[in-house]
Amino acid sequence: MGAELVKLNVVEIAPGAVWRPGWAFEEENTVAVLQGSRHGDVTGERFPLGRGSSVYSPTGRTLNRRSTTGA
């Protein structure tokens, strides 16, 4: 497939907190939600997220994830 590096980050986000991976612009990113509810922003486009959902951010796009109910 050509992948040189694959990373997995597992993060817990407090209610009201925002997770902004500083490397998001240089890499592809996929966020999977295991519990709680929140939204994800990919270069200004907002997606509602809940348990079992995900959002994809291709290379060259920013990524933010805000938790509304924790985790």
Contacts in CASP RR format, 6 or more apart in sequence:
PFRMAT RR
TARGET T0000
AUTHOR 0000-0000-0000
METHOD contacts of the structure
MODEL  1
MGAELVKLNVVEIAPGAVWRPGWAFEEENTVAVLQGSRHGDVTGERFPLG
RGSSVYSPTGRTLNRRSTTGA
9 21 0 8 1.000
11 19 0 8 1.000
12 70 0 8 1.000
12 71 0 8 1.000
13 19 0 8 1.000
13 38 0 8 1.000
13 65 0 8 1.000
13 66 0 8 1.000
13 67 0 8 1.000
13 70 0 8 1.000
13 71 0 8 1.000
14 67 0 8 1.000
14 70 0 8 1.000
15 67 0 8 1.000
15 68 0 8 1.000
15 69 0 8 1.000
15 70 0 8 1.000
16 66 0 8 1.000
16 67 0 8 1.000
16 68 0 8 1.000
16 70 0 8 1.000
17 66 0 8 1.000
17 67 0 8 1.000
17 70 0 8 1.000
18 64 0 8 1.000
18 65 0 8 1.000
18 66 0 8 1.000
18 67 0 8 1.000
19 64 0 8 1.000
19 65 0 8 1.000
19 66 0 8 1.000
19 67 0 8 1.000
20 62 0 8 1.000
20 63 0 8 1.000
20 64 0 8 1.000
20 65 0 8 1.000
21 29 0 8 1.000
21 63 0 8 1.000
24 57 0 8 1.000
24 61 0 8 1.000
24 62 0 8 1.000
24 63 0 8 1.000
25 59 0 8 1.000
25 60 0 8 1.000
25 61 0 8 1.000
25 62 0 8 1.000
26 59 0 8 1.000
26 60 0 8 1.000
27 59 0 8 1.000
28 56 0 8 1.000
28 57 0 8 1.000
28 58 0 8 1.000
28 59 0 8 1.000
29 56 0 8 1.000
29 57 0 8 1.000
29 63 0 8 1.000
30 54 0 8 1.000
30 55 0 8 1.000
30 56 0 8 1.000
30 57 0 8 1.000
31 40 0 8 1.000
31 49 0 8 1.000
31 54 0 8 1.000
31 55 0 8 1.000
31 57 0 8 1.000
31 63 0 8 1.000
31 65 0 8 1.000
32 52 0 8 1.000
32 53 0 8 1.000
32 54 0 8 1.000
33 49 0 8 1.000
33 50 0 8 1.000
33 51 0 8 1.000
33 52 0 8 1.000
33 53 0 8 1.000
33 54 0 8 1.000
34 51 0 8 1.000
34 52 0 8 1.000
34 71 0 8 1.000
35 51 0 8 1.000
35 70 0 8 1.000
35 71 0 8 1.000
36 50 0 8 1.000
36 51 0 8 1.000
36 67 0 8 1.000
36 68 0 8 1.000
36 69 0 8 1.000
36 70 0 8 1.000
36 71 0 8 1.000
37 48 0 8 1.000
37 49 0 8 1.000
37 50 0 8 1.000
37 51 0 8 1.000
37 67 0 8 1.000
37 68 0 8 1.000
37 69 0 8 1.000
38 49 0 8 1.000
38 50 0 8 1.000
38 65 0 8 1.000
38 66 0 8 1.000
38 67 0 8 1.000
38 68 0 8 1.000
38 69 0 8 1.000
38 70 0 8 1.000
39 46 0 8 1.000
39 47 0 8 1.000
39 48 0 8 1.000
39 49 0 8 1.000
39 65 0 8 1.000
39 66 0 8 1.000
39 68 0 8 1.000
40 46 0 8 1.000
40 47 0 8 1.000
40 49 0 8 1.000
40 55 0 8 1.000
40 63 0 8 1.000
40 64 0 8 1.000
40 65 0 8 1.000
40 66 0 8 1.000
41 47 0 8 1.000
41 62 0 8 1.000
41 63 0 8 1.000
41 64 0 8 1.000
41 65 0 8 1.000
41 66 0 8 1.000
42 55 0 8 1.000
42 56 0 8 1.000
42 57 0 8 1.000
42 61 0 8 1.000
42 62 0 8 1.000
42 63 0 8 1.000
43 57 0 8 1.000
43 60 0 8 1.000
43 61 0 8 1.000
43 62 0 8 1.000
44 62 0 8 1.000
47 55 0 8 1.000
49 55 0 8 1.000
49 65 0 8 1.000
55 63 0 8 1.000
55 65 0 8 1.000
57 63 0 8 1.000
END
